Amino acid sequence: MAYTSAMGSLERTATNTSVIDVLDRVLDKGIVIDAWVRVSLVGIDLITVEARVLVASIQTYLQYADAVAELAPPSVIT
């Protein structure tokens, strides 16, 4: 199956991807999941959850550790 666009042509082939291939790709590139949830009632915060999950190999983490640290939100002073 081939696709054409303004950028050129793209050919897609059917391949069997194993769990090992997916895991290798995730560890090579890494995944960041950033979540922030606040539940409040009548203007009063009941629950606040902040989570940042990083899945990567040690090598990938060390390569991007400084950039990830810069993305951290500032602390909230209450």
Rosetta blueprint (number, residue, H / E / L):
1 M L
2 A E
3 Y E
4 T E
5 S E
6 A L
7 M L
8 G E
9 S E
10 L E
11 E E
12 R L
13 T L
14 A L
15 T L
16 N L
17 T L
18 S L
19 V H
20 I H
21 D H
22 V H
23 L H
24 D H
25 R H
26 V H
27 L H
28 D H
29 K H
30 G L
31 I E
32 V E
33 I E
34 D E
35 A E
36 W E
37 V E
38 R E
39 V E
40 S E
41 L E
42 V L
43 G L
44 I E
45 D E
46 L E
47 I E
48 T E
49 V E
50 E E
51 A E
52 R E
53 V E
54 L E
55 V E
56 A L
57 S L
58 I H
59 Q H
60 T H
61 Y H
62 L H
63 Q H
64 Y H
65 A H
66 D H
67 A H
68 V H
69 A H
70 E H
71 L L
72 A L
73 P L
74 P L
75 S L
76 V L
77 I L
78 T L
